[in-house]
Amino acid sequence: MKPLLTRLPVLNYVLAAALAIVLLTRGQSDTTSLLIVSSIVMFALCCSSAIHLLGGRAALHFVLIALVVGWGAEQLGSSYGWFFGSYTYTDVLGPTVGDVPVVIPLMWFALTYIGYVIANLIVWQAPSDGIASVGQDIAMSLLAAMIVTAYDLAADPYLVYVLKAWVMEMKDGWWFGETVQGFFGWMLTSFVIVFGFRLSLRRRAPAAALPVSRGHVMVPLFIYGANMAFQMVAGHPVETRTIAFFAMGIPLLSALCGYARWQRPLTPTGEL
């Protein structure tokens, strides 16, 4: 597995470039195919980054927890109206498992992984705080969930009214026609995923699979920033473009300040 490990940094940069190209293309003419491709590339990039920064074992736990919890929450939401309010997915997001498009659980992992890293950079000036107390796990999981939900403030109206990825039963909510209950669902689901991952670290702290340079830690920040830029350019209604700048820009800038203070490289254990 060593040859595969040594290629992780290159893979990260290749996938990051691919994501940037897809997002730029989507900004010109957003289609179902481009949306699905960007989601898959983002998932692959976050998987590669997580293996690099956290090690293969921790990354696998994170992916499995996010996929199961993310799919379960969305299935209950689309079938019974739990958590997010009553809604039905259209065929815009492609093939489904049950009522949920395959790309949706993939995005739950990508976004919660990014939220985990950004939250740690803000508070601890490091991409991971390792094994922590339950109180710290709860607080950091809440912060990560808020960072993830900040992404949704502009993404939700765009996906509903421009791409028509799903249809909300309630169309007169407080947030550009969207029900505020949806944000409760985003907070709860994100919190459960990150908290579940943090609890999985109880017996063994995450350890980088390869030496980590400062540039490697920038990958999750780049993804968050690229999505912020997309929302600022293409967000709908137009008010969400300003909202995206502040809602996502504040945690991103705070994480960059933490990144600037991060001094100690992560050390590898050789695991995958």
C-alpha positions as CSV (number, residue, x, y, z in Angstrom):
1,M,0.0,0.0,0.0
2,K,3.0,2.3,0.4
3,P,3.1,3.3,-3.3
4,L,-0.5,4.4,-3.1
5,L,0.2,6.4,0.1
6,T,3.0,8.3,-1.5
7,R,0.7,9.4,-4.3
8,L,-1.9,11.0,-2.0
9,P,-0.5,14.5,-2.1
10,V,-0.5,14.5,-5.9
11,L,-4.0,13.0,-6.0
12,N,-5.2,15.8,-3.7
13,Y,-3.9,18.5,-6.0
14,V,-5.2,16.8,-9.2
15,L,-8.7,16.4,-7.6
16,A,-8.6,20.0,-6.3
17,A,-7.8,21.3,-9.8
18,A,-10.6,19.1,-11.3
19,L,-13.1,20.5,-8.7
20,A,-12.1,24.0,-9.5
21,I,-12.6,23.4,-13.3
22,V,-16.0,21.8,-12.7
23,L,-17.2,24.6,-10.4
24,L,-16.1,27.2,-13.0
25,T,-17.9,25.3,-15.7
26,R,-21.0,25.1,-13.5
27,G,-20.8,28.8,-13.0
28,Q,-21.3,29.2,-16.7
29,S,-24.1,26.7,-17.3
30,D,-25.1,24.5,-14.4
31,T,-26.5,21.1,-15.4
32,T,-27.5,17.8,-13.7
33,S,-24.3,16.1,-15.0
34,L,-22.0,18.8,-13.8
35,L,-23.7,18.9,-10.4
36,I,-23.3,15.1,-10.0
37,V,-19.7,15.3,-11.2
38,S,-18.8,18.1,-8.8
39,S,-20.3,16.1,-5.9
40,I,-18.3,13.0,-6.8
41,V,-15.1,14.9,-7.2
42,M,-15.6,16.7,-4.0
43,F,-16.2,13.4,-2.2
44,A,-13.1,11.8,-3.7
45,L,-11.0,14.8,-2.8
46,C,-12.2,14.8,0.8
47,C,-11.6,11.0,1.1
48,S,-8.0,11.5,-0.2
49,S,-7.4,14.5,2.1
50,A,-8.9,12.6,5.2
51,I,-6.7,9.6,4.6
52,H,-3.7,11.9,4.3
53,L,-4.4,14.1,7.4
54,L,-6.2,11.6,9.7
55,G,-5.0,8.2,8.5
56,G,-6.8,5.4,6.8
57,R,-8.5,4.0,9.8
58,A,-10.0,7.3,11.0
59,A,-10.9,8.3,7.5
60,L,-12.8,5.0,7.0
61,H,-14.7,5.5,10.2
62,F,-15.6,9.1,9.2
63,V,-16.8,8.0,5.7
64,L,-19.0,5.1,7.1
65,I,-20.6,7.2,9.8
66,A,-21.4,10.1,7.4
67,L,-22.8,7.8,4.7
68,V,-25.0,5.8,7.1
69,V,-26.2,8.8,9.2
70,G,-26.6,11.1,6.2
71,W,-28.6,8.6,4.1
72,G,-30.7,7.7,7.2
73,A,-31.6,11.3,8.0
74,E,-32.4,12.0,4.3
75,Q,-34.5,8.9,3.9
76,L,-36.5,9.7,7.0
77,G,-36.9,13.3,5.9
78,S,-38.0,12.5,2.4
79,S,-40.3,9.7,3.5
80,Y,-41.8,11.1,6.7
81,G,-40.9,14.8,6.8
82,W,-38.6,14.4,9.8
83,F,-35.8,16.8,10.6
84,F,-35.8,18.9,7.4
85,G,-39.6,19.3,6.8
86,S,-41.6,17.5,4.1
87,Y,-39.8,17.3,0.7
88,T,-39.4,15.0,-2.3
89,Y,-36.3,14.5,-4.4
90,T,-36.6,15.0,-8.2
91,D,-34.5,13.1,-10.7
92,V,-32.0,16.0,-11.0
93,L,-29.4,14.5,-8.7
94,G,-29.4,11.1,-10.4
95,P,-29.7,7.5,-9.2
96,T,-31.2,6.9,-5.7
97,V,-30.9,4.4,-2.9
98,G,-34.4,4.3,-1.5
99,D,-35.7,7.9,-1.9
100,V,-32.3,9.5,-1.6
101,P,-29.9,10.3,-4.5
102,V,-26.6,8.6,-4.2
103,V,-24.6,11.8,-4.2
104,I,-26.4,13.2,-1.1
105,P,-24.7,10.9,1.5
106,L,-21.4,11.5,-0.3
107,M,-21.9,15.3,0.2
108,W,-22.7,14.7,3.9
109,F,-19.2,13.2,4.3
110,A,-17.5,15.9,2.3
111,L,-19.1,18.8,4.2
112,T,-18.8,17.3,7.7
113,Y,-15.1,16.5,7.1
114,I,-14.5,20.0,6.0
115,G,-16.4,21.3,9.0
116,Y,-14.3,19.1,11.3
117,V,-11.0,20.4,10.0
118,I,-12.1,24.1,9.9
119,A,-13.5,23.9,13.4
120,N,-10.2,22.5,14.7
121,L,-8.2,25.1,12.9
122,I,-10.3,27.9,14.4
123,V,-10.1,26.7,18.0
124,W,-6.8,24.6,18.2
125,Q,-4.8,25.9,15.3
126,A,-4.5,22.3,14.0
127,P,-6.5,20.2,11.6
128,S,-7.3,17.7,14.3
129,D,-7.5,17.8,18.1
130,G,-7.2,14.1,18.6
131,I,-8.8,12.4,21.5
132,A,-10.8,14.9,23.6
133,S,-13.1,15.1,26.5
134,V,-16.9,14.5,25.9
135,G,-17.5,18.2,26.6
136,Q,-14.9,19.3,24.1
137,D,-16.4,16.8,21.6
138,I,-19.8,18.2,22.0
139,A,-18.6,21.8,21.7
140,M,-16.5,21.1,18.6
141,S,-19.2,19.1,17.0
142,L,-21.6,22.0,17.4
143,L,-19.1,24.4,15.9
144,A,-18.5,22.0,12.9
145,A,-22.3,21.7,12.4
146,M,-22.7,25.5,12.3
147,I,-19.9,25.7,9.7
148,V,-21.7,23.1,7.6
149,T,-25.0,24.8,8.0
150,A,-23.5,28.1,6.9
151,Y,-22.9,26.5,3.5
152,D,-26.5,25.5,3.3
153,L,-27.8,29.1,3.9
154,A,-27.2,29.9,0.2
155,A,-27.1,26.4,-1.2
156,D,-30.6,25.4,-0.3
157,P,-32.5,28.1,-2.2
158,Y,-30.3,27.6,-5.2
159,L,-30.8,23.9,-5.3
160,V,-34.6,24.2,-4.9
161,Y,-35.4,27.1,-7.1
162,V,-32.7,27.0,-9.8
163,L,-31.8,23.3,-10.1
164,K,-35.1,22.0,-8.7
165,A,-33.2,19.2,-7.0
166,W,-36.1,18.6,-4.6
167,V,-39.6,20.0,-4.0
168,M,-40.5,21.3,-0.6
169,E,-44.1,20.8,0.5
170,M,-44.1,24.1,2.5
171,K,-43.3,26.9,0.1
172,D,-43.9,30.0,2.3
173,G,-41.2,29.5,4.9
174,W,-39.2,32.3,6.5
175,W,-36.0,31.7,4.4
176,F,-36.7,32.8,0.8
177,G,-39.7,30.5,0.8
178,E,-37.7,27.7,2.5
179,T,-38.8,26.4,5.9
180,V,-36.4,27.2,8.8
181,Q,-36.9,23.6,10.0
182,G,-34.4,22.6,7.3
183,F,-31.6,24.3,9.1
184,F,-32.5,22.3,12.3
185,G,-32.1,19.2,10.2
186,W,-28.7,20.3,8.8
187,M,-27.5,21.2,12.3
188,L,-28.7,17.9,13.8
189,T,-27.4,15.6,11.1
190,S,-24.0,17.4,10.9
191,F,-23.7,17.3,14.7
192,V,-24.5,13.5,14.9
193,I,-22.0,12.7,12.1
194,V,-19.1,14.7,13.6
195,F,-19.9,13.7,17.2
196,G,-20.1,10.1,16.2
197,F,-16.7,10.3,14.4
198,R,-15.1,12.0,17.4
199,L,-16.4,9.3,19.7
200,S,-14.9,6.7,17.3
201,L,-11.5,8.2,18.2
202,R,-11.8,7.2,21.8
203,R,-9.4,4.3,21.6
204,R,-7.0,5.6,19.0
205,A,-6.2,9.1,18.0
206,P,-6.1,9.9,14.3
207,A,-2.6,9.9,12.8
208,A,-1.5,11.2,9.4
209,A,-0.8,8.5,6.8
210,L,2.1,10.7,5.4
211,P,4.0,13.7,6.5
212,V,1.7,16.7,6.2
213,S,3.0,20.0,4.8
214,R,1.2,23.3,5.3
215,G,-0.1,23.1,1.7
216,H,-1.8,19.8,2.4
217,V,-3.9,21.3,5.2
218,M,-5.2,23.9,2.8
219,V,-7.2,21.4,0.8
220,P,-10.4,21.4,3.0
221,L,-10.1,25.2,3.2
222,F,-9.8,25.4,-0.6
223,I,-13.0,23.3,-1.1
224,Y,-15.0,25.5,1.3
225,G,-13.7,28.7,-0.2
226,A,-14.4,27.4,-3.8
227,N,-18.0,26.6,-2.9
228,M,-18.3,30.0,-1.2
229,A,-17.0,31.7,-4.4
230,F,-19.5,29.7,-6.5
231,Q,-22.4,30.8,-4.2
232,M,-21.3,34.4,-4.4
233,V,-21.3,34.3,-8.2
234,A,-24.3,32.1,-8.9
235,G,-26.4,32.2,-5.7
236,H,-30.2,32.6,-6.1
237,P,-32.0,34.7,-4.9
238,V,-29.2,37.3,-5.3
239,E,-29.4,38.2,-1.6
240,T,-27.8,34.8,-0.8
241,R,-24.6,35.9,-2.6
242,T,-23.9,38.4,0.1
243,I,-25.1,36.0,2.8
244,A,-22.6,33.4,1.5
245,F,-19.7,35.9,1.8
246,F,-20.3,36.6,5.5
247,A,-21.8,33.2,6.6
248,M,-19.0,31.2,5.0
249,G,-16.3,33.9,4.9
250,I,-16.2,34.4,8.7
251,P,-15.3,30.7,9.6
252,L,-13.0,30.5,6.5
253,L,-11.0,33.5,7.5
254,S,-10.9,32.4,11.1
255,A,-9.6,29.0,10.0
256,L,-7.0,30.7,7.8
257,C,-5.8,32.6,10.9
258,G,-5.6,29.3,12.8
259,Y,-3.8,27.7,9.9
260,A,-1.2,30.6,9.9
261,R,-0.5,29.7,13.6
262,W,-0.2,26.0,12.9
263,Q,3.5,25.1,13.3
264,R,3.9,21.4,14.1
265,P,3.7,19.0,11.1
266,L,1.5,15.9,11.5
267,T,3.6,12.8,11.8
268,P,2.8,9.6,9.9
269,T,2.2,6.1,11.3
270,G,2.3,4.3,8.0
271,E,-1.3,3.1,8.3
272,L,-3.8,3.1,5.5
